[in-house]
Amino acid sequence: MKAVYMDFQKISLKLAEIFEDLKTPIQTTLLYNGRTTPHPILRDREKIIKGINITGLNFRRLNKIKHEKRVLAVDASLKTLFDCGSFKIIIGKVAGIIWKGRRRYFEKEHEIRAKLVRTKLETLEFLFEIELSTAYKMSKRIGEEDYCILDRPLIAVPAYRERTIRVMKNFCRAMAEKKIRVVGISKTSKLEINTGESLLGYLYSKGEKLMKNKSWYYHPLFKLSQYPKWYLGDVTIVKFSSDSKHVFRVDVNRRDPEIINNLKEVLGEIAYLDDPSIPGYPYPPRCCHEEAKISKQELETLRLTFLEEMKKFKLKERLILNTKSSNFREEELWR
C-alpha cells in the first residue's frame, strides 16, 4: 500500500498545479492577477488553438422563455449482437420524437439497424449516421425557428471517413437553409483550459460564485474564425436550471447566423423544456435517450432472428464457434 500512497501524493501535487487559479477570484475585466490568464483551448491535431480569455463579463443570466415551437429530439444506443474477436455485429436503435413546447406531438416507430464493424471508429460512424438519417427524415415535419436537438457535439471528427464528414456538413447546411435551429447537447466534454483543468469544471466553479442560485450561460469561448473546419458548431457552456448541479456543453449550428445572433433566446427556449425530475437537462433528449435503450429481451430476440438468417446461409454453427472462441475470458475466467 505504501507505493500507492506515494502515487496519490504525486497526483495531489499535480492537481495543486492545475487548480492553482482557483485561489484567485475571477476578474470582471480581461485583467487577471493570477499566475496565468485562464483561457479555453482547442486541440486540432498537433495545433493548440487559444480561445478568448475567461472573464466574468461573459457569464450571462439565462431566463426560461415559454413557447409552443416544435422540437425534434433524436438519440441512438448501441449493443453488440455477436463478438467474433476480429469483428463485431452491432445493433443500433434510434428514437426520434417531436414535441410542441412541452407536449409530445409526433413520433415514428423506433428504427433498428445492424452492421458488421471491425474498429471503434466504424462503430462511432455507424451511430453517427443512423442518428443523422433519422433527424433528416423527421425534419420534414418541422420548420422555420423550430428545433432539432442532438445528443452530441456538432463536430465531424477528422478521423471519420470523408463520406461521414460530408453527411454532417450537408445536414447542418440543409437545416440552416430551412432555418431549423440545430443544437447539440453533450453529457460529457473533453474541453479544457490552459492549465489542464476541465473547462466545464472551471466555469461551474466560477459561475457558482458569480451567478449564485441562478441559471446562466457562458459565451463566447472562441472567435468564429478560430474554429477548425471540422467544428460545425459554436460552443457555449450552459447551466439550464438554478436547481441543477451540472453544466453542459451546448453547440449551435455555425452555418446558421440567425441562431448565433439570437443565442439568448435559443438557450432560454431550450431551458423552458427542463425535465422536472432532473432539473437542468431538457426533457426531449432525455426521453429519447430512455426510449432508445435496447432491453435484454430485445437483444435476445434480435440474436435469435439473426441466427435464423445465418441458418439459411448454413453459417450459424460457424458464427457460434467464432463467438465462443473469442469470449473465453467472459465465459470461463469471470464466472
N, C-alpha and C positions, 0 to 999 in steps of 0.2 A: 504493500500500500504506500510505502514511502515514495516510490517513483511517481505514482500518480499524483500525490500531493505536490511534488515538485513541478509536475506538468501544470497543475492548477495554478500555482504561483506564477509561472511563466505566462499563462493565458491571462491572468488577472493584470499583470504588468502591461501586456499588450492592449487589453481593453482600457486600461487607465489612459494610455496614449490616445486611443481612438475617441474616448469620451471626454477628453480634457476640456473641450469647448464648453461643455455643459456648466462649468463653473462660472462662465462669463455670460451675463444676460444678453439676449439678442437686442441689437440697437434698432431704432425706428428709422435710421438712415443707412446708407451704404457704408458708413464708417463703422469699423468693428475693432474693438480694443483687445481681442483675444490673441492667442498665439498665431492663428491663421484665419483668414476670412473664409467662412464656410460657403461652399457653393456646390450645386449638383454636378455630377459628371456622367457622361455617356461614353461607353466603350464601343468603338466601331473598329472591329478587328484590332490592329495594333495601335490605332489612334485613340487618344483620350480627348473628348470634347468638353471644355469648361463651360458650365452654364452660368446663369445670372446670379450674382452674389445674393445670398439669402438675407432678407430684410423684413422687419415687422410690417412694413408698408404693404407687403404683398399678401398678408393674411387678410381675407375679406369675409365679412359676415354673409352667411347663407340663410335665406328665408324660403320656406316652402311656398310654392305657387300652385294653387288649386287649378286643375284643368281637366278637360274631357278628351284630350288628344289620344289617338291610337298609339299603342306601344307594343311593338313586336319584340319578343324576347326569344332567344334561341340558345340552346345548350345541348351538349352531347356527352355521353360517357362511353368508356371502352371496357371490354373484358376479353380475356384470352379464351378462345374456344378450345384450341389444341396447341400445346407447346411441343414442337418436334426438335428442339435444340437449335438447329441451323436456321429454322424459320418458325413463325407462329401464324396461326389462323386466328384473326381477331374479329370481334363483333363490336359495332358501334350503334348506339341508339340515340336518335335525335328527337328532342322535343321543341316544337315551335308553337307559341301561343300568342295571341293578340289580346291586349287589354284596351279598354276605353276608359281613360282615367284609372280608377281603382277597380273597375268592373271587368270581369272576364268577358271577352267579346267574341272571339273566334279561335278555333283550334283545328288542326288536322290530325289524322291518325299518326302516332309517332312512328317514324321511319326507322327500320333496322337494316344495316348494311354490314357486309363481311369483306375481309380482304386477307390475302396471304402477304406477310411482311417479313423482311429479314433484318431490318435495323430499327432503332428507336426513332430515327428521323422519318422513316417511311410511316411509322405509326402516328407520329405527330401530324404529318402531312395529311394522312387519311382523316383524322379527327377534324382538322382544319377545313378540309374540302367538303366534308359532309355537312358541317355546320353552315358554311357559306352557301352551299347549294340550297339548303332549306330556307335560309334567310332571304336569298334572292327570289325564290319561288313565291314565298309568302309576302314579300314586299309589294307585290301587285295589289294587295288588299289594303295598303296604307298609302298616304300621300303627303303633300307638302306640309312641313313642320311637324309631322308625326315622327316617332322614334323607332330606331332599331337598336336594341341593346344586345351586345355580345359579351359573353363571359370570357374575355381575353383582351390583351392589349392590341392596338391596331398597328401591328408590325408584320412585315414579311421577311422573316429571318433569311440572311444571305445564303445560309446552308441549304435552304429549300431548293427544290428544282425550279427552273425558270418558269415552267408551266404554273406551279403553285403560287409563285410570286405574282405572276400575271393575273391569276384569278383574284387575288386580294386587291391588287391595284384597280382592276376593272370593276370590282364590286364597289369600292369606295368612290370611284368616278361616277358610276351609274347612279348611286344613291345621292351624290351631290347634285347631279343633273335633275333628279326628281325632287330635290330639296328635302329629302328624308334625312333626318338627323341621326347619323351613326355614332354610337357611343360604345366604347369598350371599357368594362369594369373588371379589374383584376383583383382576385382574392390574395395573391402574393405578388411581390415585386423584388427584383434584384437591384433596383436603382439605389445609388449611394451618393454620399457627399465626399469631398476631397480627403477627409480624414479616414475614410474607410467605413464610417458608420452608415447604417441604413438610412436612406433619405426619409422614408416614411416614419421611422422611429424618431429621427431628429426633429422633424416638423411636428409630430404628435406632441413631443415633449415641450417644444416652444409654444405650440398652439394652446396647450393646457394652461400656460401662464398668461398668454396674451389674450386669449379668447375663451376664458374660463366659463363653463356651463353654456357654451354657445355652439351652434353648428357653423362650420366655416369651410373655405377652400383657399388653397394657396396657388397663385398664378401671377406672372409667368415663371417658368423654370429655365426655359431656353428660348432664344430668339427663333422664330420660324425658319430662318435661313440656316440655322445651325444643325438642324436635324439631318441625319443620314437619309439617303433616298429610300431605304427600306423601312423608315419610320413614317407611317401613314397617318399618325395621329399627333395632335398637340397634347402634351401631358399636363395634367393638373392633379393635385393631391386634395382629397375631399373628406371632410367629416360630415356625413349627411344628417346626423342627429346629435343633439346636445346630450342625449342619454347614452350615446354609443362610446365604447372604449376602443373603437377601431377607426382607422382612416384607410382610404382606398386610393389606388392609382386609377385615374379616370382619363381615358384618351378620347378626344373628339376628332372627327374627320378633318384633316388638314386641307383636303381638297374642297372643302365647303366653307368659304369665307363667312357666310351668314351665321354658322354655328359658333365660330370663334368670336365674332363681333357681338353675339348675344349669349356669351358663356354664362353669365349670372342667371339669366332666365332659364337656360337649358338645365343647369345644375339644380335650380330651385324647383323646376317641374319634375325632375327625377327624384329629388328629396321628398316630394309630395307622395311618391309611391312607396314610402317607407313601410317595412314589414313590422307591425306592432309586436310580434313575438321575438323578432331580432332587430331591435332599433339600430338604425344606421346602415341598413342594407335594403335596397329596393326589392319589393315583393316579386315582380315579374321574373327577374333572372333567378331568384331563389326557388320559385315554384317550378320553373323549367329544369333547374338542377335536380330537384327531387324527382320529377316525373321522368327524367332521362335515365335514372338509375336502372340497371339491369339486375333483376332479382335472381336468386339461386335457381328458382323454379324455371324462369325464362331461359336461363343459361343451359340448364339440363335439357329442356325441350329442344333448344336450338342445336345442342350437341347430337341428340338422337336424330333430329331431322337431317343434319349434315352427314351422319354416319349412314343413314339410309341412302342418301345421294351417292356416297362413296361406294356403297354396295353395288349400285348399278354399273359402276366402272371397275368392279372387282378390286378395289383398293382399300376396302375397310380394314382388313387384317394388317396390311402394310402400315397404314396410318396408326393403328393402335400400337403396333410394335415400336414404331418410331417415337411415339409419345411415351411409352413405358421406359424405353431405353434412355430417354432424356430426363426423366423425373425420378431417378433412383434416390436422390437426396430427399426429396419430399416424401417418397413412399417408404423409405427404409430408415434413413438417419433421424428423421424428426418425428417418427410416430411414437 
